[in-house]
Amino acid sequence: MSVLIVGSIALDDIKTPLEEKLNLLGGSASYGAIAAANFSPVKLVGIVGDDFPDEHIALMQSRHIDLEGLQRVPGDTFRWSGEYLWDMNTRETRSVALNVFEHFSPTLPESYRATPIVLLANIAPDLQHHVLDQISQPKFVIADTMDLWINIAKDSLIRLLSRVDMLILNDGEARQLTGETSLVRAGAAIRSMGPTFVAIKKGEHGCLLFGKNGDFFSCPAYPLEDIHDPTGAGDTFAGGLAGFLASEAEEGDITFPLLRRAVVKGSVLASFNVEAFSLERLKTVTLEEIASRYAMFQQMSHFEPV
Amino acid sequence: MSVLIVGSIALDDIKTPLEEKLNLLGGSASYGAIAAANFSPVKLVGIVGDDFPDEHIALMQSRHIDLEGLQRVPGDTFRWSGEYLWDMNTRETRSVALNVFEHFSPTLPESYRATPIVLLANIAPDLQHHVLDQISQPKFVIADTMDLWINIAKDSLIRLLSRVDMLILNDGEARQLTGETSLVRAGAAIRSMGPTFVAIKKGEHGCLLFGKNGDFFSCPAYPLEDIHDPTGAGDTFAGGLAGFLASEAEEGDITFPLLRRAVVKGSVLASFNVEAFSLERLKTVTLEEIASRYAMFQQMSHFEPV
């Protein structure tokens, strides 16, 4: 089964306490697509300018990502610049230039319209609606979001929630969206707005997954000693999760046990991603490394019954 | 096997955003002893004044806690007053009166000196040393601590680390003690100071356990919707952990798999404790409820291999 991913494709300038790098491949769809492509065929929807380096296109082609839905137009690619403070948890956006992304309103290729798994990666909710409108009877729709959209496009985001099967967001965003300080209450409140499943990411503390009938899963975080660049960790998580679902969902329903495994796969991919700037680590990670770290996640969260 | 617990016994005034209660039973040894007594015989070392209510003594007697090491002297019991802010995570100490605790320097009863499991609950490191000096060949020594002692008694605390098998502290304290922002590095740094095992508590995010040869366990937190009073959660965790170890350690070495289970047992007890003020919930919790919540911890952290 294949997964359709729509989101931003960007050129990033990133500064950490130790390093600064310019003109890096970034954007929610870039991270999501490369992560998902480890597990299943990906159909990408996005836009870049004529300044977008061919090497990034070549990277996506090397992963057999379907680029029929990728527009390359005159103008500059979306640009984002951010800086991480000393603890690598706090991020300040230094500048954003939407450029060709500003008036992006894609018409999906005919061959994309029946894609069963859809990842609406982090972009404006109106654009997520617009893409979802063009897909006929998707099997499972996942939406990612961020604080910016809760601030400036909350109505559209809330309308989106009744159209998706799963929402992914971080702990601060879950509190912001619901007004609940308890993440357990926040997860339940978001489920009551529409999505059957909610994944609340807690950064270095792992991730909580909420489902039907009180289904609950607490996914640990991989104990990394050094984080080189947290950019794209959430996008990589969502892409890995969606790609794994697409690879496994063929045989039946998307169940809570399957989603648990998908959340761990996404966490594994995200843990690799932060080991290097941009997509450098995702470019080299192998299925063997992914399987080995998945086994580590099992080992570190296992304990015997009494 | 029995466990010796030394720590504070206090009368607390506690204010939360919703309620304020006065003259509650508190102190690290009170929480620790009542939690541990679910699993094993407890020998208590502590001091109270002549204002200490008989009902609290009766509670300890009802749990068959050995009170030969409990001094009752003229004067006032140690008093602590604190307030929790709206998120129930931030706590402000409003007042502390050491009272009879100020010059407490216990001589252990003869019957205490061969206790195999020792919990040096949260008190001044010098007092922890003084008690440990009087115990002959303990099988396993656990120390709990807090930011106050890192601030005002760091040298004594660091000397203590080479004398204990396990240190328990929270994430902020681990960072403060080591200067490391990464908890993985902090855990390793503390292990290099002496203790074979380190448990770093992360409040609503669970607990990390570090051991020999890279042994690592990530214990989830129970998804509580409402927290009524976080006071004593850490003391209850330490007591539950130590009591469970004492009940299971008879048969051999204290291994990492045994400690994993003990960390979960401690987390289970702590999750009950915060459901009510003071020790009210610990007074009523049953072994059946503990076993049932332990099974919930297993369920919520389980996922299938791929």
Contacts between the chains, C-beta under 8 A, distances in Angstrom:
chain1	res1	chain2	res2	distance
A	86	B	181	7.3
A	87	B	181	5.2
A	88	B	181	7.4
A	181	B	86	7.4
A	181	B	87	5.3
A	181	B	88	7.5
A	182	B	224	7.4
A	182	B	225	5.7
A	182	B	226	7.3
A	182	B	227	7.9
A	183	B	204	7.4
A	183	B	223	7.6
A	184	B	223	4.3
A	184	B	224	6.7
A	184	B	225	5.0
A	185	B	225	5.6
A	202	B	205	6.4
A	204	B	183	7.4
A	205	B	202	6.4
A	205	B	205	3.8
A	205	B	206	7.5
A	206	B	205	7.4
A	206	B	218	7.3
A	206	B	220	7.9
A	208	B	223	7.3
A	216	B	223	5.9
A	216	B	300	5.2
A	217	B	300	6.0
A	217	B	301	7.7
A	217	B	303	6.9
A	218	B	206	7.3
A	218	B	220	3.6
A	218	B	221	7.3
A	218	B	223	7.5
A	218	B	300	5.1
A	218	B	301	5.5
A	219	B	303	7.6
A	220	B	206	7.9
A	220	B	218	3.6
A	220	B	220	7.1
A	220	B	301	7.5
A	221	B	218	7.3
A	223	B	183	7.6
A	223	B	184	4.3
A	223	B	208	7.3
A	223	B	216	5.8
A	223	B	218	7.4
A	224	B	182	7.4
A	224	B	184	6.7
A	225	B	182	5.7
A	225	B	184	5.0
A	225	B	185	5.6
A	226	B	182	7.3
A	227	B	182	7.8
A	257	B	303	7.5
A	257	B	304	6.0
A	260	B	302	7.9
A	260	B	303	4.2
A	260	B	304	7.3
A	261	B	303	5.7
A	261	B	304	5.9
A	261	B	306	6.1
A	263	B	303	7.8
A	264	B	303	5.5
A	265	B	306	7.4
A	291	B	306	6.8
A	294	B	305	7.8
A	294	B	306	5.9
A	295	B	305	7.4
A	297	B	303	8.0
A	298	B	303	7.2
A	298	B	305	6.4
A	300	B	216	5.2
A	300	B	217	6.0
A	300	B	218	5.1
A	301	B	217	7.6
A	301	B	218	5.5
A	301	B	220	7.5
A	301	B	301	4.8
A	301	B	303	7.9
A	302	B	260	7.8
A	303	B	217	6.9
A	303	B	219	7.6
A	303	B	257	7.5
A	303	B	260	4.2
A	303	B	261	5.7
A	303	B	263	7.9
A	303	B	264	5.5
A	303	B	297	8.0
A	303	B	298	7.2
A	303	B	301	7.9
A	304	B	257	6.0
A	304	B	260	7.3
A	304	B	261	5.9
A	305	B	294	7.8
A	305	B	295	7.4
A	305	B	298	6.4
A	306	B	261	6.1
A	306	B	265	7.5
A	306	B	291	6.9
A	306	B	294	5.9
